[in-house]
Amino acid sequence: MSIADIVTPLPDGCRALEDRWPWPKPLPDAQWVGLQFDRERLSGDEAAAHGIDVPSAIQQAAPKRRAEFLAGRLCVREASRRLTGTSWIPGIGESKAPLWPQA
């Protein structure tokens, strides 16, 4: 079964999620998911349709930044599902860094 068989449909402008480990050695308890997208077609405005809350700072950002935000959250959601069995999307902290779960 490929990764494309188990994820929800992606927004227009996104290619299939990639899950080929890009580094020479695997890391234990780590998952990598990548996504290529067309910045002209993926504005990030589709986030709500994919269950992703977008903070106001990102809503007001340039289309390129909104697209990057959406693509990143789609990847995190799939990686967390593969690691834990639960789809999860991080919030944003005061410093604008993702709020990752505590180990």
Solvent accessible surface area in square Angstrom, and as a share of the most:
residue,aa,sasa,rsa
1,M,194,0.87
2,S,60,0.39
3,I,14,0.07
4,A,60,0.46
5,D,99,0.51
6,I,67,0.34
7,V,35,0.20
8,T,84,0.49
9,P,113,0.71
10,L,44,0.22
11,P,8,0.05
12,D,109,0.56
13,G,8,0.08
14,C,24,0.14
15,R,163,0.59
16,A,61,0.47
17,L,10,0.05
18,E,67,0.30
19,D,52,0.27
20,R,182,0.66
21,W,64,0.22
22,P,53,0.33
23,W,135,0.47
24,P,134,0.85
25,K,158,0.67
26,P,107,0.67
27,L,111,0.55
28,P,120,0.75
29,D,138,0.72
30,A,40,0.31
31,Q,53,0.24
32,W,71,0.25
33,V,15,0.08
34,G,9,0.09
35,L,24,0.12
36,Q,85,0.38
37,F,55,0.23
38,D,59,0.30
39,R,131,0.48
40,E,159,0.71
41,R,144,0.52
42,L,0,0.00
43,S,30,0.20
44,G,5,0.05
45,D,100,0.52
46,E,49,0.22
47,A,2,0.02
48,A,88,0.69
49,A,91,0.70
50,H,37,0.17
51,G,61,0.59
52,I,3,0.02
53,D,134,0.69
54,V,27,0.16
55,P,47,0.30
56,S,69,0.44
57,A,63,0.49
58,I,16,0.08
59,Q,105,0.47
60,Q,151,0.67
61,A,24,0.19
62,A,62,0.48
63,P,75,0.47
64,K,102,0.43
65,R,99,0.36
66,R,41,0.15
67,A,0,0.00
68,E,62,0.28
69,F,7,0.03
70,L,1,0.00
71,A,5,0.04
72,G,30,0.28
73,R,24,0.09
74,L,4,0.02
75,C,18,0.11
76,V,30,0.17
77,R,43,0.16
78,E,8,0.04
79,A,15,0.12
80,S,15,0.10
81,R,68,0.25
82,R,93,0.34
83,L,90,0.45
84,T,101,0.59
85,G,62,0.60
86,T,85,0.49
87,S,59,0.38
88,W,92,0.32
89,I,48,0.24
90,P,6,0.04
91,G,37,0.36
92,I,52,0.26
93,G,17,0.17
94,E,184,0.83
95,S,95,0.62
96,K,154,0.65
97,A,49,0.38
98,P,52,0.33
99,L,99,0.49
100,W,136,0.48
101,P,90,0.57
102,Q,171,0.76
103,A,154,1.19
